[in-house]
């Protein structure tokens, strides 16, 4: 019976990690592969596109983390994933402009761009997202920031495609 409960808990935890990106408190710490999966999902990168993957144990602000780094043909990615919760407490990536031009997409308004950020940061509020348009033509970007649950997010979104082209998240103590 105990084994069945452990397997059930593990299955539930894995389902929650893949769906919500966090591990419930009653579940064990996440492993390296789970941290990698969480980072890939947050970045919107298929695993097949990632190479030069490095996953290291570390500490950030007293929190045990996995530092997940990988490259793609369209950008380099770095994440700090809390080992206890699966929460991303740090992230940094920028998408290559040449690659971005090859993508399709639909133009987005400032409010639609805010919704892109809100979807990426579950539980955040639309009214807390500060964003403005910067530049014009092919250089136009929506730039903004959000402070949510102790993390400061800074980002840029391409108004022609609605894609996040620059993302930075830092835990503030």
C-alpha positions as CSV (number, residue, x, y, z in Angstrom):
1,X,0.0,0.0,0.0
2,X,2.8,2.4,0.9
3,X,4.5,1.8,-2.5
4,X,1.2,2.5,-4.3
5,X,0.8,5.8,-2.5
6,X,4.4,6.8,-3.3
7,X,3.9,6.0,-7.0
8,X,0.6,7.9,-7.0
9,X,2.2,10.9,-5.3
10,X,5.1,10.8,-7.7
11,X,2.7,10.7,-10.7
12,X,0.7,13.5,-9.3
13,X,3.8,15.6,-8.7
14,X,5.1,15.0,-12.2
15,X,1.7,15.9,-13.6
16,X,1.6,19.1,-11.6
17,X,5.2,20.1,-12.5
18,X,4.4,19.6,-16.2
19,X,1.1,21.5,-16.0
20,X,1.8,24.3,-13.5
21,X,5.6,24.4,-13.4
22,X,5.8,23.9,-9.6
23,X,6.0,21.0,-7.2
24,X,3.5,20.8,-4.3
25,X,5.1,21.0,-0.8
26,X,4.2,17.4,0.0
27,X,6.3,16.1,-2.9
28,X,10.1,15.4,-2.9
29,X,12.6,17.8,-4.5
30,X,12.7,17.9,-8.2
31,X,15.5,16.3,-10.1
32,X,17.7,17.6,-12.9
33,X,15.5,16.4,-15.7
34,X,12.4,18.0,-14.1
35,X,14.3,21.3,-13.8
36,X,15.3,21.0,-17.5
37,X,11.6,20.3,-18.5
38,X,10.4,23.3,-16.5
39,X,13.0,25.6,-18.1
40,X,12.1,24.3,-21.6
41,X,8.4,24.8,-21.0
42,X,8.9,28.3,-19.7
43,X,11.1,29.3,-22.6
44,X,8.7,27.7,-25.1
45,X,11.6,25.6,-26.5
46,X,11.2,22.0,-27.8
47,X,13.8,19.7,-26.2
48,X,15.0,18.7,-29.7
49,X,16.2,22.3,-30.3
50,X,18.3,22.5,-27.1
51,X,22.0,21.6,-27.2
52,X,25.1,22.2,-25.0
53,X,22.8,21.6,-22.0
54,X,24.3,22.1,-18.5
55,X,22.5,21.5,-15.3
56,X,24.3,22.3,-12.1
57,X,23.3,22.3,-8.4
58,X,23.9,25.7,-6.8
59,X,22.4,28.1,-4.3
60,X,20.8,31.5,-4.9
61,X,19.8,33.7,-2.0
62,X,20.0,30.7,0.3
63,X,17.7,28.6,-1.9
64,X,18.9,25.3,-3.3
65,X,18.6,25.5,-7.1
66,X,19.4,23.8,-10.4
67,X,21.1,26.2,-12.7
68,X,19.9,25.2,-16.2
69,X,21.7,26.5,-19.2
70,X,21.2,25.6,-22.9
71,X,21.7,26.9,-26.4
72,X,19.5,26.9,-29.4
73,X,20.1,28.1,-32.9
74,X,18.0,31.1,-32.0
75,X,19.3,32.1,-28.6
76,X,21.0,31.1,-25.3
77,X,19.0,30.4,-22.2
78,X,19.8,30.4,-18.5
79,X,17.3,29.5,-15.7
80,X,17.5,29.1,-11.9
81,X,14.9,26.5,-10.8
82,X,14.3,26.0,-7.0
83,X,14.9,22.4,-6.2
84,X,12.2,22.3,-3.5
85,X,9.3,23.8,-5.4
86,X,10.2,23.8,-9.1
87,X,9.7,27.5,-9.1
88,X,11.8,29.5,-11.6
89,X,13.5,32.2,-9.5
90,X,15.8,33.5,-12.2
91,X,15.8,33.5,-16.0
92,X,17.7,35.3,-18.7
93,X,17.4,34.9,-22.5
94,X,17.3,36.9,-25.6
95,X,16.0,35.6,-29.0
96,X,18.1,36.3,-32.1
97,X,16.6,39.0,-34.3
98,X,17.4,37.2,-37.6
99,X,15.6,34.1,-36.4
100,X,12.6,36.2,-35.2
101,X,12.2,37.6,-38.7
102,X,11.7,34.0,-40.1
103,X,8.7,33.4,-37.8
104,X,5.1,34.0,-38.6
105,X,2.9,35.7,-36.2
106,X,0.2,38.4,-35.8
107,X,0.7,41.9,-34.7
108,X,-0.3,42.6,-31.1
109,X,-1.5,45.7,-29.3
110,X,0.0,46.9,-26.0
111,X,-2.8,45.2,-24.0
112,X,-2.4,41.9,-25.9
113,X,1.4,42.0,-25.2
114,X,0.5,42.5,-21.5
115,X,-1.6,39.3,-21.7
116,X,1.4,37.4,-23.1
117,X,3.3,38.4,-20.0
118,X,0.4,37.6,-17.7
119,X,0.1,34.1,-19.2
120,X,3.9,33.5,-18.7
121,X,3.7,34.6,-15.1
122,X,0.7,32.7,-13.6
123,X,-1.1,34.6,-10.9
124,X,0.2,38.0,-12.0
125,X,-2.3,40.8,-12.5
126,X,-2.7,42.8,-15.7
127,X,-2.7,46.1,-13.8
128,X,0.8,45.4,-12.3
129,X,2.5,45.0,-15.7
130,X,4.2,48.3,-16.7
131,X,4.8,48.4,-20.5
132,X,5.5,50.9,-23.2
133,X,6.3,51.0,-26.9
134,X,9.9,51.7,-27.8
135,X,11.2,52.6,-31.3
136,X,9.5,52.2,-34.6
137,X,9.5,50.1,-37.8
138,X,11.5,46.9,-37.6
139,X,13.1,48.1,-34.4
140,X,9.9,48.5,-32.5
141,X,9.5,46.7,-29.2
142,X,7.2,46.7,-26.3
143,X,9.4,47.0,-23.2
144,X,8.2,46.4,-19.7
145,X,8.5,45.1,-16.2
146,X,6.5,43.3,-13.6
147,X,7.2,42.6,-9.9
148,X,5.3,39.5,-8.7
149,X,5.9,37.3,-5.7
150,X,9.3,38.6,-5.0
151,X,10.6,38.3,-8.6
152,X,11.3,41.3,-10.8
153,X,10.6,40.5,-14.5
154,X,12.0,42.7,-17.3
155,X,11.1,41.9,-20.9
156,X,10.7,43.0,-24.5
157,X,8.0,41.8,-26.9
158,X,8.0,42.1,-30.7
159,X,4.8,43.9,-31.6
160,X,4.8,42.3,-35.1
161,X,4.7,38.8,-33.8
162,X,3.7,38.9,-30.1
163,X,6.7,36.9,-29.2
164,X,8.9,37.6,-26.2
165,X,12.4,38.5,-27.5
166,X,14.1,39.3,-24.3
167,X,13.2,38.0,-20.8
168,X,14.9,38.5,-17.5
169,X,13.6,37.3,-14.1
170,X,15.5,37.9,-10.8
171,X,14.5,37.0,-7.2
172,X,14.6,40.1,-5.1
173,X,15.4,39.5,-1.4
